[in-house]
Amino acid sequence: MPKFLGRATIRAAGTVIKSAKGASLDIGGTKRTPVVVGGVVGWSEETVPSMLECETALEAGMSLRAISNLAGVTVTFEADTGQRYVISDAFHTDTPTMKDGEGGNVAIKMAGPPAEEVL
């Protein structure tokens, strides 16, 4: 019976981020855009960054400024199905936001070069 992704473990600068359900990773890499010239269909390529998004609960003593200052760090996304991706030299993209209620969710958005799959 196959196992499907249920949970991900996310680490930034060696620290586990206690992420809520719904964390996502766009591994980045090569994006191909269709190009039509004289009735011929081809494509152009460009490199796009990897993007990691998740939410965590606001804990006593947690610093949103420390999250905002994450830059030049290694980020890992480990699926409970065995896949593992690493983003080197990652950085936090937006100022972190928090919402009251239900744990005070804090949105975290990281980007960097295309993620490398660890086999």
N, C-alpha and C positions, 0 to 999 in steps of 0.2 A: 504494500500500500504506500503510495507516495506521500511525502511530507511537504507541506507548503509553508511559505513564509508566514510566520505568526508574530514574531517580535524581532526587533533589531537592537543591538547594543552599539551605542555611539560613544566614541572617545575623542576628546579634543585635548591636545597637549598632555596625553597620558591619563586624563581624568575622565571617568565615566559620567556621561550626561544621562540623568534619569529621565529618559524621554517618554512622553505619553504615546499612546497608540496613534499611528498615522504618520510616523517619520518617513521622509522620502529622500531618495538619492537619485539625481540625474548624473550619470557617470561622465557626461561631457565627451569630448573627442571630436570626431569629424562630422560636420553637418553637411549634407549634400542638398543643394537647391536645384530644382529643375530649371533648365534653360532651353528655350526653343529658338532656333535660328534657322531661317529658310526651310521650315518644315521638318528639321532634324531635332530630335529631343536628346539633350545631353544634360550635364550637370556641372555645377561649380562647387568647390569645397571651401570650407572655412573651419577653423578650430573654435570650439565653444567650451566655456569653462564647465567644470563639474559644479553641481549645486546640491547642498544638503539643507533640508529644512526639517525642524522638529519643534516640539513644545516640551517644556519641563515645568514642574511646579515650583513656585517661589517659596524657598525655604528661609527660615530665620537665618540671618547672617549672610545670605547670598548677595553678591555684588553685581548689579547690572552693568556697572562700569567695567568690571573685570571681563564680563562676557563681551562687551562692546570692543574692548581692547585686544581681543584675540586676533593675532596676525602673525604670519610666518610659522604656524603650528602644523603638526601632523594630525589629521582627522581620520578615524577609521569607522567604517560602517560594517558591522558583522551581522549577517542574517542567521537566524536560528536553523536555517537549512544548510549552512556551511559556507556560503559565499562570503568573501571578505574583500572590501575595497578600501584603498588608502589614498587620501588626498594629501600630497606634500605641499608645504608652503601655503596652507589654507588661511583664509581670513574671514572675519565676521563682516557681513555686507551692510546690514541695516542697524540702526539703533534698536536695542532690544525693547520690546513692549511687554507690559504685563496687564493682565485682566484680573479683576477681583472675582471672588467666588470660585468654587470648585478647584481649590488649590492654587489660585493665582497664576494661571498659565503665563509662561514667558516664551515668546516666539524667538527662536534662534535660527539664523540663516547664515550659512557658510558657503564660500566659493573658493575655487582654486583651479590649478591646472587639471586636465582630464584625470579622473581617478584611475588608479592601477589596480587590476584584480590580482589578489594574492592567491596563488594556487597551491 
